[in-house]
Amino acid sequence: MYAMKYMNKQKCVERNEVRNVFKELQIMQGLEHPFLVNLWYSFQDEEDMFMVVDLLLGGDLRYHLQQNVRFSEASVKLFISEIAMALDYLQSKNIIHRDIKPDNILLDEQGHAHITDFNIATLVNQCTKITTVAGTKPYMAPEMFYPRGQICYSFGVDWWSLGVTAYELLRGRRPFHIHSSSAATDIVHVFHTATVTFPPAWSKEMVSLLHKLLDRNPEERISCLKDLQNFSGLSDINWDAVLQKKVIPQFTPTKGRLNCDPTFELEEMILESKPLHKKKKRLAKRVKDNGKNRAAMNGNLQTHLDNVERDFIVFNREKSKQDLSETQEDTSEAQTKDEDGQNNNL
């Protein structure tokens, strides 16, 4: 069982989103980790581009917050550990996600966290920093709001977002009064003047950890897995067990239930102008019309659509794994033959 996302080519061209889709595909094809939503296949037809990914039935953390779930410190500590391992893996691949937030963290049926949506992720060299701004304002780090020409950031922005997310999961609201509509100058003012408050019921260890993740100075902020593992408040974490998903989450999504808003899902289906279940009829009609639509279409748009079809990368993770396995077997056989030859000579 998988989840499938499909994107209409014409809409992507018209909204100038093709480059982002291709970049997301390119990034996801090179990734595989227990705490990511992994890509398994990508393919296309005349109308759409398709991405087939892990099916996670536990819903995203935003949905659970909207259901007024208040997560315990133990639950949030495990979420932090799992997401940190995924961020460390992305860091090893020189990738900054840039959009860590409850909406982009999906739970599996057991309650383990997985990062999704690499739409605005970016590749960075270890020695260089990024100067372009992207993200969701309430979760973006202070260094992303420096004056134009001074913006310069690296992997630390994802760890700030993790801190904001963890605070929100515990308290039901974010640590700063920042909204998507807030102006950049107002956000800078908030960072300069606001003080993050922590309820007295929270443990000293959790408060200290959030202080380190929400440090406005990126140089002082926890920004890698090693720093997190060395943090005294997490000394009881068995990191190998976390990676192997052997630590049982305290919060388990309700099984046998749709862990998303059915009204929103139904609305999306109704608003979909070219629903998937009617594709067969549409494509048959297109063949019958014998290219009339193609001829009538704007020439520039058709050129872009042709380019999308030409440049799209088809991906099959199972086949890639099989090819890699066969290559390794061939290499192993060749080495064995060489060794046998040497033994005979001896």
Solvent accessible surface area in square Angstrom, and as a share of the most:
residue,aa,sasa,rsa
1,M,196,0.88
2,Y,93,0.35
3,A,33,0.25
4,M,89,0.40
5,K,87,0.37
6,Y,67,0.25
7,M,24,0.11
8,N,20,0.10
9,K,6,0.02
10,Q,55,0.24
11,K,63,0.27
12,C,7,0.04
13,V,25,0.15
14,E,109,0.49
15,R,149,0.54
16,N,138,0.71
17,E,66,0.30
18,V,28,0.16
19,R,204,0.74
20,N,54,0.28
21,V,9,0.05
22,F,44,0.18
23,K,63,0.27
24,E,6,0.03
25,L,2,0.01
26,Q,106,0.47
27,I,8,0.04
28,M,10,0.05
29,Q,34,0.15
30,G,49,0.47
31,L,7,0.03
32,E,71,0.32
33,H,20,0.09
34,P,56,0.35
35,F,0,0.00
36,L,2,0.01
37,V,5,0.03
38,N,18,0.09
39,L,0,0.00
40,W,46,0.16
41,Y,47,0.18
42,S,1,0.00
43,F,80,0.33
44,Q,48,0.21
45,D,38,0.20
46,E,98,0.44
47,E,9,0.04
48,D,3,0.02
49,M,0,0.00
50,F,10,0.04
51,M,3,0.01
52,V,14,0.08
53,V,22,0.12
54,D,32,0.16
55,L,58,0.29
56,L,30,0.15
57,L,91,0.45
58,G,0,0.00
59,G,10,0.10
60,D,37,0.19
61,L,0,0.00
62,R,46,0.17
63,Y,20,0.07
64,H,8,0.03
65,L,15,0.07
66,Q,119,0.53
67,Q,86,0.38
68,N,116,0.60
69,V,36,0.21
70,R,125,0.46
71,F,10,0.04
72,S,51,0.33
73,E,48,0.21
74,A,47,0.36
75,S,7,0.04
76,V,0,0.00
77,K,45,0.19
78,L,11,0.06
79,F,5,0.02
80,I,1,0.01
81,S,0,0.00
82,E,0,0.00
83,I,1,0.00
84,A,0,0.00
85,M,15,0.07
86,A,0,0.00
87,L,5,0.02
88,D,52,0.27
89,Y,42,0.16
90,L,1,0.00
91,Q,35,0.15
92,S,80,0.52
93,K,86,0.37
94,N,48,0.25
95,I,7,0.04
96,I,0,0.00
97,H,0,0.00
98,R,24,0.09
99,D,17,0.09
100,I,0,0.00
101,K,32,0.13
102,P,0,0.00
103,D,53,0.27
104,N,10,0.05
105,I,0,0.00
106,L,41,0.20
107,L,0,0.00
108,D,15,0.08
109,E,68,0.31
110,Q,97,0.43
111,G,0,0.00
112,H,9,0.04
113,A,0,0.00
114,H,7,0.03
115,I,0,0.00
116,T,27,0.16
117,D,51,0.27
118,F,2,0.01
119,N,57,0.29
120,I,40,0.20
121,A,0,0.00
122,T,17,0.10
123,L,96,0.48
124,V,8,0.04
125,N,99,0.51
126,Q,123,0.55
127,C,130,0.78
128,T,68,0.40
129,K,99,0.42
130,I,25,0.13
131,T,87,0.51
132,T,90,0.52
133,V,76,0.44
134,A,21,0.16
135,G,32,0.31
136,T,30,0.17
137,K,64,0.27
138,P,11,0.07
139,Y,8,0.03
140,M,10,0.05
141,A,0,0.00
142,P,12,0.08
143,E,3,0.01
144,M,5,0.02
145,F,19,0.08
146,Y,89,0.34
147,P,83,0.52
148,R,237,0.86
149,G,79,0.76
150,Q,117,0.52
151,I,23,0.12
152,C,61,0.36
153,Y,3,0.01
154,S,27,0.18
155,F,18,0.08
156,G,10,0.09
157,V,3,0.02
158,D,5,0.03
159,W,1,0.01
160,W,1,0.00
161,S,7,0.04
162,L,2,0.01
163,G,0,0.00
164,V,1,0.00
165,T,1,0.00
166,A,1,0.01
167,Y,1,0.00
168,E,8,0.04
169,L,2,0.01
170,L,18,0.09
171,R,75,0.28
172,G,29,0.28
173,R,97,0.35
174,R,58,0.21
175,P,12,0.08
176,F,11,0.04
177,H,142,0.64
178,I,3,0.02
179,H,104,0.47
180,S,79,0.51
181,S,108,0.69
182,S,22,0.14
183,A,50,0.39
184,A,52,0.40
185,T,106,0.62
186,D,82,0.43
187,I,0,0.00
188,V,47,0.27
189,H,115,0.51
190,V,29,0.17
191,F,13,0.05
192,H,149,0.67
193,T,84,0.49
194,A,37,0.28
195,T,113,0.66
196,V,20,0.11
197,T,76,0.44
198,F,40,0.17
199,P,29,0.19
200,P,142,0.89
201,A,97,0.75
202,W,33,0.12
203,S,42,0.27
204,K,177,0.75
205,E,91,0.41
206,M,4,0.02
207,V,31,0.18
208,S,47,0.30
209,L,3,0.01
210,L,0,0.00
211,H,100,0.45
212,K,76,0.32
213,L,0,0.00
214,L,11,0.05
215,D,39,0.20
216,R,88,0.32
217,N,68,0.35
218,P,42,0.26
219,E,134,0.60
220,E,97,0.43
221,R,7,0.03
222,I,6,0.03
223,S,23,0.15
224,C,38,0.22
225,L,19,0.09
226,K,144,0.61
227,D,63,0.32
228,L,0,0.00
229,Q,66,0.29
230,N,110,0.56
231,F,29,0.12
232,S,92,0.60
233,G,10,0.10
234,L,2,0.01
235,S,95,0.61
236,D,107,0.55
237,I,30,0.15
238,N,91,0.47
239,W,35,0.12
240,D,100,0.52
241,A,17,0.13
242,V,1,0.01
243,L,71,0.35
244,Q,105,0.46
245,K,68,0.29
246,K,141,0.60
247,V,51,0.29
248,I,152,0.77
249,P,11,0.07
250,Q,126,0.56
251,F,40,0.17
252,T,71,0.41
253,P,4,0.03
254,T,72,0.42
255,K,128,0.54
256,G,92,0.88
257,R,124,0.45
258,L,109,0.54
259,N,12,0.06
260,C,35,0.21
261,D,68,0.35
262,P,80,0.51
263,T,91,0.53
264,F,111,0.46
265,E,71,0.32
266,L,105,0.52
267,E,92,0.41
268,E,92,0.41
269,M,129,0.57
270,I,128,0.65
271,L,140,0.69
272,E,53,0.24
273,S,80,0.52
274,K,65,0.28
275,P,24,0.15
276,L,59,0.29
277,H,141,0.63
278,K,106,0.45
279,K,23,0.10
280,K,175,0.74
281,K,163,0.69
282,R,54,0.20
283,L,36,0.18
284,A,61,0.48
285,K,128,0.54
286,R,81,0.29
287,V,116,0.67
288,K,173,0.73
289,D,28,0.15
290,N,134,0.68
291,G,31,0.30
292,K,140,0.59
293,N,76,0.39
294,R,140,0.51
295,A,91,0.70
296,A,90,0.70
297,M,55,0.24
298,N,96,0.49
299,G,53,0.51
300,N,101,0.52
301,L,26,0.13
302,Q,27,0.12
303,T,73,0.43
304,H,83,0.37
305,L,25,0.12
306,D,52,0.27
307,N,50,0.26
308,V,4,0.03
309,E,98,0.44
310,R,170,0.62
311,D,63,0.33
312,F,15,0.06
313,I,87,0.44
314,V,102,0.58
315,F,27,0.11
316,N,56,0.29
317,R,16,0.06
318,E,91,0.41
319,K,115,0.49
320,S,54,0.35
321,K,90,0.38
322,Q,109,0.48
323,D,65,0.34
324,L,106,0.53
325,S,49,0.32
326,E,83,0.37
327,T,80,0.47
328,Q,109,0.48
329,E,100,0.45
330,D,89,0.46
331,T,69,0.40
332,S,60,0.39
333,E,100,0.45
334,A,51,0.40
335,Q,103,0.46
336,T,69,0.40
337,K,145,0.62
338,D,89,0.46
339,E,100,0.45
340,D,71,0.37
341,G,30,0.29
342,Q,110,0.49
343,N,96,0.49
344,N,125,0.64
345,N,132,0.68
346,L,182,0.90
